[in-house]
Amino acid sequence: MLMSPSDEPATLIYGPNGFRVVRPGNYVLCAVTGETIALEELIYWSVERQEPYSSCEASTRRALEG
């Protein structure tokens, strides 16, 4: 059985002005909450840590962890 790209998360490289898809998929998982984030809705990530966040709160929580 073939899996469609939506069955697995995408692998991305996060840059300061956007991200590049390395492995196709329709979503990524928030590095803090584990929530599924559709690529069309992804607006928070860390270039330094190379990880996505589901919300501003999740991004701030990770930044405060040091």
PDBQT receptor file of N, H, CA, C and O in Angstrom, charges set to zero:
ATOM      1  N   MET A   1       0.840  -1.183   0.000  1.00  0.00    +0.000 N 
ATOM      2  CA  MET A   1       0.000   0.000   0.000  1.00  0.00    +0.000 C 
ATOM      3  C   MET A   1       0.883   1.244   0.000  1.00  0.00    +0.000 C 
ATOM      4  O   MET A   1       1.776   1.368   0.838  1.00  0.00    +0.000 OA
ATOM      5  N   LEU A   2       0.645   2.154  -0.918  1.00  0.00    +0.000 N 
ATOM      6  H   LEU A   2      -0.081   2.053  -1.599  1.00  0.00    +0.000 HD
ATOM      7  CA  LEU A   2       1.402   3.403  -0.994  1.00  0.00    +0.000 C 
ATOM      8  C   LEU A   2       0.825   4.413  -0.033  1.00  0.00    +0.000 C 
ATOM      9  O   LEU A   2      -0.392   4.533   0.102  1.00  0.00    +0.000 OA
ATOM     10  N   MET A   3       1.704   5.139   0.636  1.00  0.00    +0.000 N 
ATOM     11  H   MET A   3       2.693   5.041   0.526  1.00  0.00    +0.000 HD
ATOM     12  CA  MET A   3       1.265   6.179   1.553  1.00  0.00    +0.000 C 
ATOM     13  C   MET A   3       1.292   7.519   0.826  1.00  0.00    +0.000 C 
ATOM     14  O   MET A   3       2.198   7.788   0.038  1.00  0.00    +0.000 OA
ATOM     15  N   SER A   4       0.310   8.344   1.093  1.00  0.00    +0.000 N 
ATOM     16  H   SER A   4      -0.426   8.125   1.734  1.00  0.00    +0.000 HD
ATOM     17  CA  SER A   4       0.305   9.675   0.509  1.00  0.00    +0.000 C 
ATOM     18  C   SER A   4       1.130  10.598   1.402  1.00  0.00    +0.000 C 
ATOM     19  O   SER A   4       1.363  10.277   2.568  1.00  0.00    +0.000 OA
ATOM     20  N   PRO A   5       1.576  11.742   0.874  1.00  0.00    +0.000 N 
ATOM     21  CA  PRO A   5       2.366  12.665   1.685  1.00  0.00    +0.000 C 
ATOM     22  C   PRO A   5       1.659  13.103   2.971  1.00  0.00    +0.000 C 
ATOM     23  O   PRO A   5       2.320  13.469   3.942  1.00  0.00    +0.000 OA
ATOM     24  N   SER A   6       0.322  13.071   2.988  1.00  0.00    +0.000 N 
ATOM     25  H   SER A   6      -0.215  12.773   2.199  1.00  0.00    +0.000 HD
ATOM     26  CA  SER A   6      -0.408  13.509   4.168  1.00  0.00    +0.000 C 
ATOM     27  C   SER A   6      -0.334  12.496   5.302  1.00  0.00    +0.000 C 
ATOM     28  O   SER A   6      -0.688  12.821   6.435  1.00  0.00    +0.000 OA
ATOM     29  N   ASP A   7       0.117  11.275   5.023  1.00  0.00    +0.000 N 
ATOM     30  H   ASP A   7       0.405  11.011   4.102  1.00  0.00    +0.000 HD
ATOM     31  CA  ASP A   7       0.189  10.243   6.046  1.00  0.00    +0.000 C 
ATOM     32  C   ASP A   7       1.412  10.372   6.946  1.00  0.00    +0.000 C 
ATOM     33  O   ASP A   7       1.479   9.731   7.995  1.00  0.00    +0.000 OA
ATOM     34  N   GLU A   8       2.366  11.186   6.552  1.00  0.00    +0.000 N 
ATOM     35  H   GLU A   8       2.311  11.707   5.701  1.00  0.00    +0.000 HD
ATOM     36  CA  GLU A   8       3.587  11.358   7.324  1.00  0.00    +0.000 C 
ATOM     37  C   GLU A   8       3.927  12.834   7.411  1.00  0.00    +0.000 C 
ATOM     38  O   GLU A   8       3.553  13.613   6.534  1.00  0.00    +0.000 OA
ATOM     39  N   PRO A   9       4.644  13.228   8.476  1.00  0.00    +0.000 N 
ATOM     40  CA  PRO A   9       5.022  14.642   8.575  1.00  0.00    +0.000 C 
ATOM     41  C   PRO A   9       6.083  15.018   7.550  1.00  0.00    +0.000 C 
ATOM     42  O   PRO A   9       6.865  14.181   7.101  1.00  0.00    +0.000 OA
ATOM     43  N   ALA A  10       6.088  16.278   7.199  1.00  0.00    +0.000 N 
ATOM     44  H   ALA A  10       5.452  16.958   7.564  1.00  0.00    +0.000 HD
ATOM     45  CA  ALA A  10       7.116  16.812   6.302  1.00  0.00    +0.000 C 
ATOM     46  C   ALA A  10       8.399  17.023   7.098  1.00  0.00    +0.000 C 
ATOM     47  O   ALA A  10       8.367  17.180   8.318  1.00  0.00    +0.000 OA
ATOM     48  N   THR A  11       9.509  17.025   6.404  1.00  0.00    +0.000 N 
ATOM     49  H   THR A  11       9.535  16.898   5.412  1.00  0.00    +0.000 HD
ATOM     50  CA  THR A  11      10.789  17.424   6.987  1.00  0.00    +0.000 C 
ATOM     51  C   THR A  11      11.150  18.753   6.349  1.00  0.00    +0.000 C 
ATOM     52  O   THR A  11      11.186  18.882   5.125  1.00  0.00    +0.000 OA
ATOM     53  N   LEU A  12      11.419  19.744   7.198  1.00  0.00    +0.000 N 
ATOM     54  H   LEU A  12      11.390  19.640   8.192  1.00  0.00    +0.000 HD
ATOM     55  CA  LEU A  12      11.664  21.097   6.707  1.00  0.00    +0.000 C 
ATOM     56  C   LEU A  12      13.010  21.624   7.175  1.00  0.00    +0.000 C 
ATOM     57  O   LEU A  12      13.556  21.171   8.181  1.00  0.00    +0.000 OA
ATOM     58  N   ILE A  13      13.534  22.586   6.428  1.00  0.00    +0.000 N 
ATOM     59  H   ILE A  13      13.090  22.954   5.611  1.00  0.00    +0.000 HD
ATOM     60  CA  ILE A  13      14.674  23.387   6.872  1.00  0.00    +0.000 C 
ATOM     61  C   ILE A  13      14.103  24.788   7.084  1.00  0.00    +0.000 C 
ATOM     62  O   ILE A  13      13.538  25.387   6.168  1.00  0.00    +0.000 OA
ATOM     63  N   TYR A  14      14.260  25.298   8.308  1.00  0.00    +0.000 N 
ATOM     64  H   TYR A  14      14.718  24.811   9.052  1.00  0.00    +0.000 HD
ATOM     65  CA  TYR A  14      13.672  26.576   8.685  1.00  0.00    +0.000 C 
ATOM     66  C   TYR A  14      14.670  27.706   8.487  1.00  0.00    +0.000 C 
ATOM     67  O   TYR A  14      15.790  27.660   8.996  1.00  0.00    +0.000 OA
ATOM     68  N   GLY A  15      14.251  28.715   7.743  1.00  0.00    +0.000 N 
ATOM     69  H   GLY A  15      13.341  28.752   7.330  1.00  0.00    +0.000 HD
ATOM     70  CA  GLY A  15      15.080  29.879   7.500  1.00  0.00    +0.000 C 
ATOM     71  C   GLY A  15      14.449  31.115   8.112  1.00  0.00    +0.000 C 
ATOM     72  O   GLY A  15      13.343  31.039   8.647  1.00  0.00    +0.000 OA
ATOM     73  N   PRO A  16      15.129  32.258   8.046  1.00  0.00    +0.000 N 
ATOM     74  CA  PRO A  16      14.605  33.475   8.664  1.00  0.00    +0.000 C 
ATOM     75  C   PRO A  16      13.359  34.041   7.973  1.00  0.00    +0.000 C 
ATOM     76  O   PRO A  16      12.592  34.782   8.589  1.00  0.00    +0.000 OA
ATOM     77  N   ASN A  17      13.159  33.697   6.706  1.00  0.00    +0.000 N 
ATOM     78  H   ASN A  17      13.782  33.095   6.206  1.00  0.00    +0.000 HD
ATOM     79  CA  ASN A  17      12.015  34.240   5.968  1.00  0.00    +0.000 C 
ATOM     80  C   ASN A  17      11.063  33.180   5.438  1.00  0.00    +0.000 C 
ATOM     81  O   ASN A  17      10.138  33.498   4.690  1.00  0.00    +0.000 OA
ATOM     82  N   GLY A  18      11.275  31.940   5.810  1.00  0.00    +0.000 N 
ATOM     83  H   GLY A  18      12.026  31.681   6.418  1.00  0.00    +0.000 HD
ATOM     84  CA  GLY A  18      10.423  30.867   5.332  1.00  0.00    +0.000 C 
ATOM     85  C   GLY A  18      11.074  29.531   5.587  1.00  0.00    +0.000 C 
ATOM     86  O   GLY A  18      12.081  29.440   6.290  1.00  0.00    +0.000 OA
ATOM     87  N   PHE A  19      10.498  28.499   5.017  1.00  0.00    +0.000 N 
ATOM     88  H   PHE A  19       9.680  28.573   4.446  1.00  0.00    +0.000 HD
ATOM     89  CA  PHE A  19      11.048  27.162   5.192  1.00  0.00    +0.000 C 
ATOM     90  C   PHE A  19      11.111  26.451   3.856  1.00  0.00    +0.000 C 
ATOM     91  O   PHE A  19      10.394  26.789   2.915  1.00  0.00    +0.000 OA
ATOM     92  N   ARG A  20      11.985  25.458   3.793  1.00  0.00    +0.000 N 
ATOM     93  H   ARG A  20      12.568  25.183   4.558  1.00  0.00    +0.000 HD
ATOM     94  CA  ARG A  20      12.149  24.656   2.575  1.00  0.00    +0.000 C 
ATOM     95  C   ARG A  20      11.783  23.221   2.911  1.00  0.00    +0.000 C 
ATOM     96  O   ARG A  20      12.200  22.690   3.940  1.00  0.00    +0.000 OA
ATOM     97  N   VAL A  21      11.005  22.598   2.043  1.00  0.00    +0.000 N 
ATOM     98  H   VAL A  21      10.665  23.030   1.207  1.00  0.00    +0.000 HD
ATOM     99  CA  VAL A  21      10.583  21.218   2.246  1.00  0.00    +0.000 C 
ATOM    100  C   VAL A  21      11.692  20.282   1.767  1.00  0.00    +0.000 C 
ATOM    101  O   VAL A  21      12.099  20.325   0.605  1.00  0.00    +0.000 OA
ATOM    102  N   VAL A  22      12.173  19.437   2.679  1.00  0.00    +0.000 N 
ATOM    103  H   VAL A  22      11.843  19.402   3.622  1.00  0.00    +0.000 HD
ATOM    104  CA  VAL A  22      13.201  18.453   2.360  1.00  0.00    +0.000 C 
ATOM    105  C   VAL A  22      12.549  17.110   2.045  1.00  0.00    +0.000 C 
ATOM    106  O   VAL A  22      12.960  16.414   1.118  1.00  0.00    +0.000 OA
ATOM    107  N   ARG A  23      11.530  16.754   2.826  1.00  0.00    +0.000 N 
ATOM    108  H   ARG A  23      11.197  17.320   3.580  1.00  0.00    +0.000 HD
ATOM    109  CA  ARG A  23      10.746  15.541   2.582  1.00  0.00    +0.000 C 
ATOM    110  C   ARG A  23       9.276  15.931   2.591  1.00  0.00    +0.000 C 
ATOM    111  O   ARG A  23       8.793  16.485   3.579  1.00  0.00    +0.000 OA
ATOM    112  N   PRO A  24       8.552  15.651   1.503  1.00  0.00    +0.000 N 
ATOM    113  CA  PRO A  24       7.149  16.058   1.389  1.00  0.00    +0.000 C 
ATOM    114  C   PRO A  24       6.266  15.492   2.493  1.00  0.00    +0.000 C 
ATOM    115  O   PRO A  24       6.487  14.391   2.998  1.00  0.00    +0.000 OA
ATOM    116  N   GLY A  25       5.289  16.259   2.838  1.00  0.00    +0.000 N 
ATOM    117  H   GLY A  25       5.110  17.153   2.428  1.00  0.00    +0.000 HD
ATOM    118  CA  GLY A  25       4.254  15.914   3.803  1.00  0.00    +0.000 C 
ATOM    119  C   GLY A  25       3.349  17.124   3.913  1.00  0.00    +0.000 C 
ATOM    120  O   GLY A  25       3.655  18.183   3.365  1.00  0.00    +0.000 OA
ATOM    121  N   ASN A  26       2.245  16.977   4.611  1.00  0.00    +0.000 N 
ATOM    122  H   ASN A  26       1.996  16.117   5.057  1.00  0.00    +0.000 HD
ATOM    123  CA  ASN A  26       1.304  18.093   4.746  1.00  0.00    +0.000 C 
ATOM    124  C   ASN A  26       1.343  18.753   6.105  1.00  0.00    +0.000 C 
ATOM    125  O   ASN A  26       0.660  19.754   6.324  1.00  0.00    +0.000 OA
ATOM    126  N   TYR A  27       2.135  18.212   7.033  1.00  0.00    +0.000 N 
ATOM    127  H   TYR A  27       2.690  17.399   6.856  1.00  0.00    +0.000 HD
ATOM    128  CA  TYR A  27       2.154  18.762   8.376  1.00  0.00    +0.000 C 
ATOM    129  C   TYR A  27       3.509  18.536   9.040  1.00  0.00    +0.000 C 
ATOM    130  O   TYR A  27       4.339  17.763   8.561  1.00  0.00    +0.000 OA
ATOM    131  N   VAL A  28       3.708  19.239  10.163  1.00  0.00    +0.000 N 
ATOM    132  H   VAL A  28       3.034  19.867  10.552  1.00  0.00    +0.000 HD
ATOM    133  CA  VAL A  28       4.844  19.018  11.059  1.00  0.00    +0.000 C 
ATOM    134  C   VAL A  28       4.264  18.940  12.465  1.00  0.00    +0.000 C 
ATOM    135  O   VAL A  28       3.104  19.287  12.686  1.00  0.00    +0.000 OA
ATOM    136  N   LEU A  29       5.075  18.483  13.410  1.00  0.00    +0.000 N 
ATOM    137  H   LEU A  29       6.017  18.201  13.230  1.00  0.00    +0.000 HD
ATOM    138  CA  LEU A  29       4.638  18.395  14.796  1.00  0.00    +0.000 C 
ATOM    139  C   LEU A  29       5.302  19.489  15.620  1.00  0.00    +0.000 C 
ATOM    140  O   LEU A  29       6.508  19.712  15.509  1.00  0.00    +0.000 OA
ATOM    141  N   CYS A  30       4.519  20.166  16.441  1.00  0.00    +0.000 N 
ATOM    142  H   CYS A  30       3.539  19.985  16.531  1.00  0.00    +0.000 HD
ATOM    143  CA  CYS A  30       5.037  21.205  17.310  1.00  0.00    +0.000 C 
ATOM    144  C   CYS A  30       6.083  20.603  18.240  1.00  0.00    +0.000 C 
ATOM    145  O   CYS A  30       5.848  19.561  18.852  1.00  0.00    +0.000 OA
ATOM    146  N   ALA A  31       7.230  21.254  18.347  1.00  0.00    +0.000 N 
ATOM    147  H   ALA A  31       7.421  22.101  17.850  1.00  0.00    +0.000 HD
ATOM    148  CA  ALA A  31       8.330  20.762  19.178  1.00  0.00    +0.000 C 
ATOM    149  C   ALA A  31       8.025  20.855  20.668  1.00  0.00    +0.000 C 
ATOM    150  O   ALA A  31       8.688  20.198  21.470  1.00  0.00    +0.000 OA
ATOM    151  N   VAL A  32       7.040  21.652  21.052  1.00  0.00    +0.000 N 
ATOM    152  H   VAL A  32       6.501  22.186  20.400  1.00  0.00    +0.000 HD
ATOM    153  CA  VAL A  32       6.704  21.824  22.464  1.00  0.00    +0.000 C 
ATOM    154  C   VAL A  32       5.483  21.002  22.856  1.00  0.00    +0.000 C 
ATOM    155  O   VAL A  32       5.504  20.297  23.865  1.00  0.00    +0.000 OA
ATOM    156  N   THR A  33       4.418  21.092  22.057  1.00  0.00    +0.000 N 
ATOM    157  H   THR A  33       4.401  21.665  21.237  1.00  0.00    +0.000 HD
ATOM    158  CA  THR A  33       3.147  20.462  22.426  1.00  0.00    +0.000 C 
ATOM    159  C   THR A  33       2.884  19.132  21.731  1.00  0.00    +0.000 C 
ATOM    160  O   THR A  33       2.058  18.342  22.188  1.00  0.00    +0.000 OA
ATOM    161  N   GLY A  34       3.582  18.887  20.632  1.00  0.00    +0.000 N 
ATOM    162  H   GLY A  34       4.253  19.529  20.261  1.00  0.00    +0.000 HD
ATOM    163  CA  GLY A  34       3.326  17.674  19.857  1.00  0.00    +0.000 C 
ATOM    164  C   GLY A  34       2.117  17.785  18.943  1.00  0.00    +0.000 C 
ATOM    165  O   GLY A  34       1.760  16.819  18.268  1.00  0.00    +0.000 OA
ATOM    166  N   GLU A  35       1.481  18.953  18.913  1.00  0.00    +0.000 N 
ATOM    167  H   GLU A  35       1.770  19.738  19.461  1.00  0.00    +0.000 HD
ATOM    168  CA  GLU A  35       0.318  19.170  18.053  1.00  0.00    +0.000 C 
ATOM    169  C   GLU A  35       0.696  19.090  16.579  1.00  0.00    +0.000 C 
ATOM    170  O   GLU A  35       1.814  19.430  16.191  1.00  0.00    +0.000 OA
ATOM    171  N   THR A  36      -0.240  18.641  15.775  1.00  0.00    +0.000 N 
ATOM    172  H   THR A  36      -1.149  18.365  16.089  1.00  0.00    +0.000 HD
ATOM    173  CA  THR A  36      -0.069  18.629  14.324  1.00  0.00    +0.000 C 
ATOM    174  C   THR A  36      -0.295  20.039  13.792  1.00  0.00    +0.000 C 
ATOM    175  O   THR A  36      -1.270  20.696  14.157  1.00  0.00    +0.000 OA
ATOM    176  N   ILE A  37       0.615  20.507  12.924  1.00  0.00    +0.000 N 
ATOM    177  H   ILE A  37       1.408  19.974  12.629  1.00  0.00    +0.000 HD
ATOM    178  CA  ILE A  37       0.494  21.828  12.316  1.00  0.00    +0.000 C 
ATOM    179  C   ILE A  37       0.514  21.649  10.804  1.00  0.00    +0.000 C 
ATOM    180  O   ILE A  37       1.511  21.191  10.245  1.00  0.00    +0.000 OA
ATOM    181  N   ALA A  38      -0.576  22.005  10.144  1.00  0.00    +0.000 N 
ATOM    182  H   ALA A  38      -1.386  22.377  10.597  1.00  0.00    +0.000 HD
ATOM    183  CA  ALA A  38      -0.612  21.961   8.683  1.00  0.00    +0.000 C 
ATOM    184  C   ALA A  38       0.413  22.955   8.144  1.00  0.00    +0.000 C 
ATOM    185  O   ALA A  38       0.560  24.048   8.692  1.00  0.00    +0.000 OA
ATOM    186  N   LEU A  39       1.118  22.589   7.080  1.00  0.00    +0.000 N 
ATOM    187  H   LEU A  39       0.997  21.702   6.635  1.00  0.00    +0.000 HD
ATOM    188  CA  LEU A  39       2.137  23.486   6.530  1.00  0.00    +0.000 C 
ATOM    189  C   LEU A  39       1.557  24.842   6.155  1.00  0.00    +0.000 C 
ATOM    190  O   LEU A  39       2.236  25.862   6.275  1.00  0.00    +0.000 OA
ATOM    191  N   GLU A  40       0.304  24.863   5.701  1.00  0.00    +0.000 N 
ATOM    192  H   GLU A  40      -0.248  24.034   5.604  1.00  0.00    +0.000 HD
ATOM    193  CA  GLU A  40      -0.344  26.120   5.321  1.00  0.00    +0.000 C 
ATOM    194  C   GLU A  40      -0.564  27.025   6.529  1.00  0.00    +0.000 C 
ATOM    195  O   GLU A  40      -0.737  28.233   6.370  1.00  0.00    +0.000 OA
ATOM    196  N   GLU A  41      -0.558  26.457   7.732  1.00  0.00    +0.000 N 
ATOM    197  H   GLU A  41      -0.417  25.475   7.861  1.00  0.00    +0.000 HD
ATOM    198  CA  GLU A  41      -0.812  27.214   8.958  1.00  0.00    +0.000 C 
ATOM    199  C   GLU A  41       0.453  27.464   9.777  1.00  0.00    +0.000 C 
ATOM    200  O   GLU A  41       0.383  28.106  10.825  1.00  0.00    +0.000 OA
ATOM    201  N   LEU A  42       1.583  26.981   9.332  1.00  0.00    +0.000 N 
ATOM    202  H   LEU A  42       1.640  26.459   8.481  1.00  0.00    +0.000 HD
ATOM    203  CA  LEU A  42       2.831  27.111  10.079  1.00  0.00    +0.000 C 
ATOM    204  C   LEU A  42       3.379  28.533   9.978  1.00  0.00    +0.000 C 
ATOM    205  O   LEU A  42       3.750  28.984   8.894  1.00  0.00    +0.000 OA
ATOM    206  N   ILE A  43       3.429  29.239  11.114  1.00  0.00    +0.000 N 
ATOM    207  H   ILE A  43       3.127  28.872  11.995  1.00  0.00    +0.000 HD
ATOM    208  CA  ILE A  43       3.958  30.602  11.116  1.00  0.00    +0.000 C 
ATOM    209  C   ILE A  43       5.010  30.833  12.194  1.00  0.00    +0.000 C 
ATOM    210  O   ILE A  43       5.669  31.873  12.195  1.00  0.00    +0.000 OA
ATOM    211  N   TYR A  44       5.179  29.886  13.108  1.00  0.00    +0.000 N 
ATOM    212  H   TYR A  44       4.644  29.042  13.108  1.00  0.00    +0.000 HD
ATOM    213  CA  TYR A  44       6.170  30.036  14.179  1.00  0.00    +0.000 C 
ATOM    214  C   TYR A  44       7.193  28.914  14.112  1.00  0.00    +0.000 C 
ATOM    215  O   TYR A  44       6.834  27.737  14.078  1.00  0.00    +0.000 OA
ATOM    216  N   TRP A  45       8.489  29.289  14.094  1.00  0.00    +0.000 N 
ATOM    217  H   TRP A  45       8.780  30.245  14.122  1.00  0.00    +0.000 HD
ATOM    218  CA  TRP A  45       9.559  28.296  14.138  1.00  0.00    +0.000 C 
ATOM    219  C   TRP A  45      10.835  28.962  14.611  1.00  0.00    +0.000 C 
ATOM    220  O   TRP A  45      10.927  30.189  14.658  1.00  0.00    +0.000 OA
ATOM    221  N   SER A  46      11.815  28.153  14.958  1.00  0.00    +0.000 N 
ATOM    222  H   SER A  46      11.741  27.157  14.920  1.00  0.00    +0.000 HD
ATOM    223  CA  SER A  46      13.120  28.648  15.363  1.00  0.00    +0.000 C 
ATOM    224  C   SER A  46      14.149  28.250  14.310  1.00  0.00    +0.000 C 
ATOM    225  O   SER A  46      14.318  27.070  14.004  1.00  0.00    +0.000 OA
ATOM    226  N   VAL A  47      14.828  29.246  13.766  1.00  0.00    +0.000 N 
ATOM    227  H   VAL A  47      14.690  30.204  14.015  1.00  0.00    +0.000 HD
ATOM    228  CA  VAL A  47      15.894  28.974  12.807  1.00  0.00    +0.000 C 
ATOM    229  C   VAL A  47      17.061  28.321  13.548  1.00  0.00    +0.000 C 
ATOM    230  O   VAL A  47      17.657  27.361  13.059  1.00  0.00    +0.000 OA
ATOM    231  N   GLU A  48      17.380  28.845  14.722  1.00  0.00    +0.000 N 
ATOM    232  H   GLU A  48      16.896  29.625  15.119  1.00  0.00    +0.000 HD
ATOM    233  CA  GLU A  48      18.498  28.333  15.510  1.00  0.00    +0.000 C 
ATOM    234  C   GLU A  48      18.285  26.883  15.941  1.00  0.00    +0.000 C 
ATOM    235  O   GLU A  48      19.194  26.060  15.833  1.00  0.00    +0.000 OA
ATOM    236  N   ARG A  49      17.085  26.574  16.430  1.00  0.00    +0.000 N 
ATOM    237  H   ARG A  49      16.347  27.242  16.518  1.00  0.00    +0.000 HD
ATOM    238  CA  ARG A  49      16.796  25.215  16.912  1.00  0.00    +0.000 C 
ATOM    239  C   ARG A  49      16.268  24.292  15.822  1.00  0.00    +0.000 C 
ATOM    240  O   ARG A  49      16.225  23.074  15.996  1.00  0.00    +0.000 OA
ATOM    241  N   GLN A  50      15.866  24.882  14.692  1.00  0.00    +0.000 N 
ATOM    242  H   GLN A  50      15.901  25.871  14.551  1.00  0.00    +0.000 HD
ATOM    243  CA  GLN A  50      15.301  24.113  13.576  1.00  0.00    +0.000 C 
ATOM    244  C   GLN A  50      14.113  23.276  14.036  1.00  0.00    +0.000 C 
ATOM    245  O   GLN A  50      14.066  22.063  13.837  1.00  0.00    +0.000 OA
ATOM    246  N   GLU A  51      13.132  23.979  14.672  1.00  0.00    +0.000 N 
ATOM    247  H   GLU A  51      13.170  24.965  14.834  1.00  0.00    +0.000 HD
ATOM    248  CA  GLU A  51      11.930  23.292  15.121  1.00  0.00    +0.000 C 
ATOM    249  C   GLU A  51      10.706  24.197  14.995  1.00  0.00    +0.000 C 
ATOM    250  O   GLU A  51      10.809  25.414  15.148  1.00  0.00    +0.000 OA
ATOM    251  N   PRO A  52       9.540  23.593  14.712  1.00  0.00    +0.000 N 
ATOM    252  CA  PRO A  52       8.300  24.349  14.540  1.00  0.00    +0.000 C 
ATOM    253  C   PRO A  52       7.504  24.452  15.844  1.00  0.00    +0.000 C 
ATOM    254  O   PRO A  52       7.670  23.639  16.754  1.00  0.00    +0.000 OA
ATOM    255  N   TYR A  53       6.638  25.466  15.918  1.00  0.00    +0.000 N 
ATOM    256  H   TYR A  53       6.503  26.126  15.180  1.00  0.00    +0.000 HD
ATOM    257  CA  TYR A  53       5.784  25.676  17.081  1.00  0.00    +0.000 C 
ATOM    258  C   TYR A  53       4.345  25.925  16.625  1.00  0.00    +0.000 C 
ATOM    259  O   TYR A  53       4.111  26.539  15.584  1.00  0.00    +0.000 OA
ATOM    260  N   SER A  54       3.402  25.447  17.404  1.00  0.00    +0.000 N 
ATOM    261  H   SER A  54       3.592  24.948  18.249  1.00  0.00    +0.000 HD
ATOM    262  CA  SER A  54       1.990  25.574  17.053  1.00  0.00    +0.000 C 
ATOM    263  C   SER A  54       1.414  26.950  17.358  1.00  0.00    +0.000 C 
ATOM    264  O   SER A  54       0.375  27.324  16.814  1.00  0.00    +0.000 OA
ATOM    265  N   SER A  55       2.088  27.709  18.231  1.00  0.00    +0.000 N 
ATOM    266  H   SER A  55       2.932  27.405  18.672  1.00  0.00    +0.000 HD
ATOM    267  CA  SER A  55       1.563  29.016  18.621  1.00  0.00    +0.000 C 
ATOM    268  C   SER A  55       2.688  29.907  19.139  1.00  0.00    +0.000 C 
ATOM    269  O   SER A  55       3.811  29.458  19.369  1.00  0.00    +0.000 OA
ATOM    270  N   CYS A  56       2.354  31.166  19.311  1.00  0.00    +0.000 N 
ATOM    271  H   CYS A  56       1.442  31.531  19.124  1.00  0.00    +0.000 HD
ATOM    272  CA  CYS A  56       3.295  32.116  19.893  1.00  0.00    +0.000 C 
ATOM    273  C   CYS A  56       3.639  31.685  21.321  1.00  0.00    +0.000 C 
ATOM    274  O   CYS A  56       4.787  31.801  21.751  1.00  0.00    +0.000 OA
ATOM    275  N   GLU A  57       2.645  31.189  22.047  1.00  0.00    +0.000 N 
ATOM    276  H   GLU A  57       1.713  31.094  21.698  1.00  0.00    +0.000 HD
ATOM    277  CA  GLU A  57       2.863  30.742  23.424  1.00  0.00    +0.000 C 
ATOM    278  C   GLU A  57       3.859  29.589  23.477  1.00  0.00    +0.000 C 
ATOM    279  O   GLU A  57       4.738  29.567  24.338  1.00  0.00    +0.000 OA
ATOM    280  N   ALA A  58       3.726  28.632  22.560  1.00  0.00    +0.000 N 
ATOM    281  H   ALA A  58       3.011  28.650  21.860  1.00  0.00    +0.000 HD
ATOM    282  CA  ALA A  58       4.649  27.494  22.520  1.00  0.00    +0.000 C 
ATOM    283  C   ALA A  58       6.065  27.960  22.180  1.00  0.00    +0.000 C 
ATOM    284  O   ALA A  58       7.041  27.467  22.745  1.00  0.00    +0.000 OA
ATOM    285  N   SER A  59       6.167  28.903  21.260  1.00  0.00    +0.000 N 
ATOM    286  H   SER A  59       5.374  29.303  20.800  1.00  0.00    +0.000 HD
ATOM    287  CA  SER A  59       7.471  29.450  20.884  1.00  0.00    +0.000 C 
ATOM    288  C   SER A  59       8.127  30.148  22.074  1.00  0.00    +0.000 C 
ATOM    289  O   SER A  59       9.318  29.971  22.331  1.00  0.00    +0.000 OA
ATOM    290  N   THR A  60       7.337  30.941  22.794  1.00  0.00    +0.000 N 
ATOM    291  H   THR A  60       6.370  31.084  22.586  1.00  0.00    +0.000 HD
ATOM    292  CA  THR A  60       7.845  31.654  23.968  1.00  0.00    +0.000 C 
ATOM    293  C   THR A  60       8.246  30.687  25.061  1.00  0.00    +0.000 C 
ATOM    294  O   THR A  60       9.280  30.872  25.704  1.00  0.00    +0.000 OA
ATOM    295  N   ARG A  61       7.444  29.660  25.279  1.00  0.00    +0.000 N 
ATOM    296  H   ARG A  61       6.604  29.510  24.756  1.00  0.00    +0.000 HD
ATOM    297  CA  ARG A  61       7.760  28.658  26.298  1.00  0.00    +0.000 C 
ATOM    298  C   ARG A  61       9.123  28.011  26.021  1.00  0.00    +0.000 C 
ATOM    299  O   ARG A  61       9.930  27.836  26.933  1.00  0.00    +0.000 OA
ATOM    300  N   ARG A  62       9.370  27.658  24.754  1.00  0.00    +0.000 N 
ATOM    301  H   ARG A  62       8.714  27.800  24.012  1.00  0.00    +0.000 HD
ATOM    302  CA  ARG A  62      10.643  27.047  24.377  1.00  0.00    +0.000 C 
ATOM    303  C   ARG A  62      11.788  28.039  24.567  1.00  0.00    +0.000 C 
ATOM    304  O   ARG A  62      12.856  27.658  25.047  1.00  0.00    +0.000 OA
ATOM    305  N   ALA A  63      11.585  29.298  24.201  1.00  0.00    +0.000 N 
ATOM    306  H   ALA A  63      10.717  29.607  23.812  1.00  0.00    +0.000 HD
ATOM    307  CA  ALA A  63      12.639  30.304  24.351  1.00  0.00    +0.000 C 
ATOM    308  C   ALA A  63      12.987  30.519  25.820  1.00  0.00    +0.000 C 
ATOM    309  O   ALA A  63      14.151  30.753  26.146  1.00  0.00    +0.000 OA
ATOM    310  N   LEU A  64      12.014  30.445  26.700  1.00  0.00    +0.000 N 
ATOM    311  H   LEU A  64      11.068  30.254  26.436  1.00  0.00    +0.000 HD
ATOM    312  CA  LEU A  64      12.253  30.641  28.126  1.00  0.00    +0.000 C 
ATOM    313  C   LEU A  64      12.946  29.452  28.775  1.00  0.00    +0.000 C 
ATOM    314  O   LEU A  64      13.514  29.579  29.860  1.00  0.00    +0.000 OA
ATOM    315  N   GLU A  65      12.903  28.297  28.119  1.00  0.00    +0.000 N 
ATOM    316  H   GLU A  65      12.442  28.193  27.238  1.00  0.00    +0.000 HD
ATOM    317  CA  GLU A  65      13.585  27.105  28.641  1.00  0.00    +0.000 C 
ATOM    318  C   GLU A  65      15.104  27.283  28.576  1.00  0.00    +0.000 C 
ATOM    319  O   GLU A  65      15.853  26.636  29.309  1.00  0.00    +0.000 OA
ATOM    320  N   GLY A  66      15.536  28.170  27.686  1.00  0.00    +0.000 N 
ATOM    321  H   GLY A  66      14.928  28.695  27.091  1.00  0.00    +0.000 HD
ATOM    322  CA  GLY A  66      16.972  28.444  27.566  1.00  0.00    +0.000 C 
ATOM    323  C   GLY A  66      17.613  27.482  26.720  1.00  0.00    +0.000 C 
ATOM    324  O   GLY A  66      18.823  27.557  26.506  1.00  0.00    +0.000 OA
TER     325      GLY A  66
